[in-house]
Amino acid sequence: MAATPAWQPQEEGFKEICGLLEQQISHLSSADKSQIWHHLQNYSHLPDFNNYLAFIFSRAEGKSVEVRQAAGLYLKNNLRSTYNSMLPAYQQYVKSELLPCLGAADRHIRSTAGTIISVVVQIGGVVGWPELLQALVNCLDSNDLNHMEGAMDALSKICEDIPQLLDSDVPGLAERPINIFLPRLFRFFQSPHASLRKLSLASINQYIMLMPSALYLSMDQYLQGLFILANDSNAEVRKLVCAAFVQLIEVRPSFLEPHLRNVIEYMLQVNNDKDEEVALEACEFWSAYCDAQLPPENLREFLPRLIPVLLSNMAYADDDESVIEAEEDGSEPDRDQDLKPRFHSSRFHGSDEVEDEDDDVVNTWNLRKCSAAALDILSNVFGDEILPTLMPIVQAKLSAGGDDAWKDREAAVLALGAIGEGCINGLYPHLSEIVAFLIPLLDDKFPLIRSISCWTLSRFSKFIIQSIGHPKGYEQFDNVLMGLLRRILDDNKRVQEAACSAFATLEEEAAEELAPRLEIILKHLMIAFGKYQRRNLRIVYDAIGTLAEAVGGELNRPAYLDILMPPLIEKWQQLSNSDKDLFPLLECFTSIAHALGTGFSQFAEPVFRRCINIIQTQQFAKVDPVAAGGQYDKEFIVCSIDLLSGLAEGLGSGIESLVSQCSLRDLLLHCCVDEAPDVRQSAFALLGDLARVCPIHLHPRLSEFLEAAAKQLEISKVKEAISVANNACWAIGELAVKVRQEVSPVVLNVISCLLPILQHAKELNKSLIENSAITLGRLAWVCPELVAPHMEHFMQPWCTALAMIRDDIEKEDAFRGLCALVKAHPSGALSSLVFMCKAIASWHEIRSEDLHNDICQVLNGYKQMLRNGAWDQCMSVLEPPIKEKLSKYQV
């Protein structure tokens, strides 16, 4: 058979594709770029289109580097979607054209070749391209700079994108590829060419987390190399040395222990590097060191030198974007790109929802923020020890006069906020003075001093509230409150944002202390509401929502509602059902509905109807976006369901008339089986809330709701989405106490799911364990005859969980279940009697007289049942405080 002739491009196709690429990259061409892109897309359906691109990239010598590079980048993107469907001969052609480009004279061509090679390896692995490894080794060993640099560039991209591939066995190779490359990478640490030093170090750093045995065994050589490169003339190399030390201290601190003094000394030196990126990378070391929980004493002696460095790096750089942005006028409308993505966290029933971290005001990480974070963590590790070094510098900076020293003053205020948690004991005697000093800074002429003073005051809000009862304490609280309200109406966007966030923190601490000032607070917030641009509006919503949660029913007065509600309702009417600016408003209404309770009735109907409409529209858009007139976005559903939950909780049975007139039941069932966990999480929260206030409207589809909820408790589902399981479990319990016997079809199924949850209590979150214990108790209370035969299996972990729950109505229900089971099947709890006694002793006080009597009966029943000293033996195992608590029950 004759050999297949090698692929050759047709002149016409070559010219046409080159022409399109030239137009695509030309700044002068008037051609429509999207049309050119469309033409190229049409070509991409031709089986040999990638071959043309590879040919243009590697061989079109007469064409400009820009056109060849464009062909290469187009090839890279195209291979991602088409490589696996290409003819093997064409795959081979593309690969054979790429390898010679590793040594191309032009740096851009070499770099693009490296990028494409990494993509091919991601798709086909090393096994699919045996020639590649040999070609890379030949180039690295060639002593020709272009070849060494081209191979190193490709290798560093493979190490970055798919490091594990080089640390796996390859058929036909005696050792793993990483073992072949590592000695060569170490050799380049000493290359005279900065590009090779940089690429080789970057490649090895990718393996610190994976730690292949080749690197583990060469650790001494690696560390020696790092010390040699530590003072490299190239800033990129120094930055990579710092990054290596930071990663090593995080994942393999034992390797650095023998060299720790030298490493700390070096990091301290480069934390002041003239290149800010190197200094930033070095600064990460201090937080990483503390997070790794290494002995603090190794750092202690360096603190007097480290703290001044951190403080000097906390001052704004002249080119910091915040300094430039701070000049922006507050009346300038926000552009779309100014709006950060927002995330709504679905409703959660229980005691330990994950707290969200403080939102950083602007999300660019830089040396200033990293230094402040390091100071914060050091203050938490060393506490007041750092104050003798820190405070004289802070005081000197604060008293620096003159306009040109404003950045030092600002950094000193930031430092006070950063240590506000860790050094609180040492600061405590001086806090009144510190707060008194900060209040006038709220009116400073420099906007960034005004904004940082808001933040630092908010860090001391606990102290400010605690001092209210002391002489002058209320006056100081009032001065802070009024100062923050003034700043909420600042003309500067940065200050507005900082003031609103600080005010929300103060609100959470102050709670009912805000009541006497509610009118003036509401007036300020509503002026801000009318004044702010889109981005900061979100923060006003948050401040209003936090205020509602803080003062609760105090808000429910006509004078206050007349200030608060009309602007919100006007905004509510302006926004369309597909406008994402609706999300924070929905969240805000949720908090208000919750706070006002039945006081929200007058606003409830339009709000309720709109939520139903939004859910319907989104469920329609999910099936047919074109007919629905918009793309599906589950966040609309989650926010609307959560607002309905807020209404159910606020209005109580008053929501019944609204529920009875609409299709909420069917919409909710849809959401309970949605594939998105956050939709299910909110749906089960609403199911439980509706079960409490109007179970009759859930009735027609009760069995489907119970089945959907029970499904979430299967252990595989629990591991996937623990918050969904938590809410579903709670909802089953709420339904059980309302529909009683009708829950019986799912009882055994639910109990078989709750048992493994209770048995694995240590690995799962506290809230799920509590809800599981309560729901098990509620099922036992309404269907004791079904549950009692299985008691022996779950009594011990169940009683252990019951003992952890705080006194409330849900705990009462669970213990009613416990008593019902014991009455039905007394011997079932005998082997767990000690655990049951501990659970009973966990009550501080049982408010319900009949439950108290039931528990007395249960204990006395066992006392009579256990004769010949068996009862006394059981009691002797219990600690004295538990015995004492049990004496309330006449045993």
Buried (B, 14 or more C-beta within 10 A) or exposed (E): EEEEEEBEBEEEBBEBBBEBBBBBBBEEEEEEEEEBEEBBEEBBEEEBBBBBBBBBBBBBEEBEBEBBBBBBBBBBEBBEEBBEEBEEEBBBBBBEBBBEBBBBEEBEBBBBBBBBBBBBBBEBEBBBBEEBBEBBBBBBEBEEBBBBBBBBBBBBBBBEBBBEBBBEEBEEBEEBBBBBBBEBBBBBBEBEBBBBBBBBBBBBBBBBEEBBEBBEEBBEBBBEBBEEBBEBEBBBBBBBBBBBBBBBBBBBBEBBEEBBEEBBEBBBBBBBBEBBBBBBBBBBBBBBBBEBEBEBEBBEEBBEBBBBBBBBBBBBBEEBEBBEBBEEEBEEEBEEEBBEEEEBBBBBBBBEBEEEEEEEBBEEEBBBBBBBBBBBBBBEBBBBBBBEBBBEBBEEBBEBEEEEBBBBBBBBBBBBBBBBEBBBEBBEEEBBEBBEBBBEBBEBEBBBBBBBBBBBBBBBBBBBBEBBEEEEBBEBBEBBBBBBBBBBBBEBBBBBBBBBBBBBBBBBBBBEBBBEBBEEBBEBBBBBBEBBBEBBBBBBBBBBBBBBBBBBEBBBEEEBBEBBBEBBBEBBEEBEBBEBBBBBBBBBBBBBBBBBBBBBBEBBEEBBEBBBEBBBBBBBBBEEEEEBEBEBBBBBBBBBBBBBBBBBBBBBEBBBBBBEEBEBBEBBBBBBBBEBBBBBBBBBBBBBBBBBBBBEBBBEBBEBBBBBBBBBBBBEBBEEBBBBBBBBBBBBBBBBBBBEEBBBEBBBBBBBBBBBBBBBBEEBBBBBBBBBBBBBBBBBBBBBEBBBEBBBBBBBBBBBBBBBBEEEEBBBBBBBBBBBBBBBBBEBBBEBBBBBBBBBBBBEEBEEEEBBEBBBBBBEEBBEEBEEEBBEEBBEEBEEEBBEBBEBBEB
